[in-house]
Amino acid sequence: MKMVGKYENYAEWYLDMVEKANLCDKRYPIKGMNVWTPYGWKIMTLIDSFTRKELEATDHGEVNFPLFIPETEFKKEKDHIKGFDEEVYWITHAGLNELDVRLVVRPTSETAMYPMFSLWVRSHQDLPLKTYQIVNTFRYETKQTRPFIRVREIHFFESHTCHVTEEDAQCQIEEDIEILAKIAKKICLPYTLLIRTEWDKFPGAHYTVGIDTSMPNGRTLQMGSIHHYRTNFSVPYDITYEAEDGTHKHVHQTTYGMSERLLGAVVSVHGDDNGLILPPAIAPFQIVIIPILSKKSTVDVAGAAEALRDKLAAAGFRVKLDDRDDRPGSKYYDWEIKGVPLRLELGGRDIENGVVTFARRDTGEKGTIAMDSLIPGTQLILDDIMSTLKAKAKAFQDDATKAITSMDEIPKEDTSELRIYSFGWCGCEECGHKFEDEHDIKILGTPYRPEGKFEGKCIVCGKDTELQAFAARTM
Ligand code: ZN
């Protein structure tokens, strides 16, 4: 069965992959609310486990807030409500009774958490308050939905923190960026950190840092974001602490959010025309063992394959022995689609030679591992798959980024040649809007951590500027 090429028709390829690898079932009778299957959910929970580990290691406490938010609380921060008004689901009835105060199904949890934070935070000794939760959020998407990338029920991670000063909150952003780096390493994805434009920042934020990655169709995908709120929410929600001098002051807040889009990016960036390619750190099965049985052989291949599985499992690898009564070729095909990083084939001759044959999913390279160095030999290959995937994805992102000095260099057509463009921008909204409107392209922002000093001219008005901006068409 020939599949659609990833670079030929990314949209079709993506849907095909999600379905063939059985990551979710989108036949549930609500559009954009998909059913997580065991295989897809396992990958997601492995990603979550790294998030949880990093958050716990940095003294964040896990919380779990109610799904419903009273309209009265939801409307306290006026920019926030303006930003979400059209996207939220409302609960208007309970049983047969119409509710006096309507309820919002959380689109994000600021307005659920902050009324409680105002009760939790009393004195400067309660700070910093660092919390997070991994829950589902809901947004009424009107654009075309796409599994993991644009859905209406979203598997979501969000951390929320409160601090004494703006500087403390700024340090939290730095810590979030370190946490992000560790999680991104596990999923082998490169990303950019760009401060969003004033008109594109999170509703209610002082500033927003977008976390974007390059997709195979040349568009970028926002995988997550980090926000500095200053006191924009603590004032309307009255989150104050008593300072050492006895005065009451508003806390400074930050949030950091990521979602199941991480999985959408993993599928899109690493996969190829034969299926998924999962980074070993998040693969439900890192290794699949295929016994090569032969009627002529007198060696107990089935028994040896079981022993091989037990040995690898005991060493901590997630390993699957495929002992179905089927041809090896057909088994290879199935596990290739599912993106299992390493396949081990074990036949009579391998056993006689004291080796096992391997095939890497990422490069297709084949070879043998000596049985007496099975564990370190396997680990070495899995580690190399991690670094190879990362390097390949990074090279793709670098290739996709192009410096331009004139707007004419941006193709007007929606082509696969889409890129991330970098250019000079004077920083004014007028030039920004003009640039975006003329090319139906989005300014992703300016570097959170600029690489050296930039000197150029605003691509719109020609003024000298030290500000570098990035723009792309987005998913
Ligand atoms: Zn300008």
Residues whose N, C-alpha, C, O or C-beta is under 5 A from the ligand:
A	BS01	ZN	C426 C431 C458 V460 C461
